[in-house]
Amino acid sequence: MTSTDECERPRRYLSRGQQAKRYGRHVRTIKRWSEDPKMGMPPEYIFNDPDDPMRREDELEQWERSRVAKLHRRHCLKNGDSRAASVRSGWVAGKFRAVRVLGAAT
């Protein structure tokens, strides 16, 4: 018998430096995003170094998908596209790199 915990991938944590590299931004930008509630970034976790908080990679991926979906909807509404409410059509490109929308038809 297998439990659901065995099926999940191990949790990875990314430091602000790793997040900056991931998004092609400076570490200070990541810090500003963290302090801005409008950005809605996932919570930070402090382990050994209080000066280098970390975020869970899976939460960052979920945050990325939500940001891309919001940007896509905003773009569609601005351009009068009726598909604005639905982003389940597959690949969505936005401010961040293109990501595959979960639950999208392949």
C-alpha positions as CSV (number, residue, x, y, z in Angstrom):
1,M,0.0,0.0,0.0
2,T,1.3,3.4,-0.9
3,S,0.4,6.6,0.9
4,T,-0.2,10.0,-0.8
5,D,3.0,11.3,0.8
6,E,5.1,8.8,-1.1
7,C,3.6,10.0,-4.4
8,E,4.4,13.7,-3.8
9,R,7.7,15.1,-4.9
10,P,10.0,16.4,-2.1
11,R,9.6,20.0,-1.1
12,R,12.2,22.3,-2.4
13,Y,12.9,25.7,-0.9
14,L,14.4,28.6,-2.9
15,S,16.4,31.5,-1.4
16,R,15.8,35.0,-2.6
17,G,19.0,34.7,-4.7
18,Q,17.6,31.6,-6.4
19,Q,14.2,33.3,-6.9
20,A,16.0,36.4,-8.4
21,K,17.8,34.1,-10.8
22,R,14.6,32.2,-11.7
23,Y,12.8,35.5,-12.6
24,G,15.8,37.4,-14.0
25,R,15.5,40.1,-11.4
26,H,17.7,41.5,-8.7
27,V,17.5,40.2,-5.1
28,R,16.2,43.6,-4.0
29,T,13.4,43.3,-6.4
30,I,12.4,40.0,-4.9
31,K,12.5,41.7,-1.5
32,R,10.3,44.5,-2.7
33,W,7.8,42.1,-4.2
34,S,7.8,40.3,-0.8
35,E,6.8,43.5,1.0
36,D,4.1,44.5,-1.6
37,P,0.8,42.8,-0.7
38,K,-0.5,43.5,-4.2
39,M,2.0,41.0,-5.6
40,G,0.5,38.3,-3.5
41,M,3.7,36.3,-3.2
42,P,3.7,33.1,-1.1
43,P,5.0,33.3,2.5
44,E,8.6,33.2,3.3
45,Y,10.2,30.6,5.7
46,I,13.2,31.3,7.8
47,F,15.4,28.3,8.6
48,N,19.0,29.0,9.6
49,D,19.7,32.5,8.3
50,P,17.2,35.2,9.2
51,D,18.7,37.4,6.4
52,D,18.0,34.8,3.8
53,P,14.3,33.7,3.9
54,M,13.1,31.0,1.5
55,R,10.0,30.1,-0.3
56,R,8.6,26.7,-1.3
57,E,9.1,26.0,-5.0
58,D,5.6,24.5,-5.4
59,E,4.0,27.6,-3.9
60,L,6.1,29.8,-6.2
61,E,4.9,27.8,-9.2
62,Q,1.3,28.2,-8.1
63,W,1.9,32.0,-7.7
64,E,3.4,32.1,-11.2
65,R,0.4,30.4,-12.7
66,S,-2.0,32.8,-10.9
67,R,0.1,35.9,-12.1
68,V,0.1,34.7,-15.7
69,A,-3.6,34.0,-15.6
70,K,-4.3,37.5,-14.2
71,L,-2.1,39.1,-16.8
72,H,-3.7,37.1,-19.6
73,R,-7.2,38.1,-18.4
74,R,-6.2,41.8,-18.2
75,H,-4.7,41.6,-21.7
76,C,-7.8,40.0,-23.1
77,L,-10.2,42.5,-21.5
78,K,-8.0,45.4,-22.7
79,N,-8.2,44.1,-26.3
80,G,-11.9,43.1,-26.1
81,D,-11.2,39.4,-26.4
82,S,-14.2,37.4,-25.1
83,R,-11.8,34.5,-24.1
84,A,-10.7,36.5,-21.1
85,A,-12.5,34.4,-18.6
86,S,-10.9,31.2,-19.8
87,V,-7.2,30.4,-19.7
88,R,-7.7,26.6,-20.0
89,S,-6.7,26.6,-23.6
90,G,-3.1,25.4,-23.1
91,W,0.0,27.5,-23.2
92,V,-0.3,31.0,-21.8
93,A,2.4,33.6,-22.2
94,G,2.7,36.7,-20.0
95,K,5.1,38.8,-18.2
96,F,6.9,35.7,-16.9
97,R,8.0,32.9,-19.1
98,A,5.3,30.8,-20.7
99,V,3.9,28.2,-18.5
100,R,1.6,25.2,-19.0
101,V,-1.8,25.9,-17.3
102,L,-2.8,23.0,-15.1
103,G,-5.9,21.2,-16.3
104,A,-5.5,22.5,-19.8
105,A,-6.3,20.2,-22.7
106,T,-3.2,18.8,-24.4
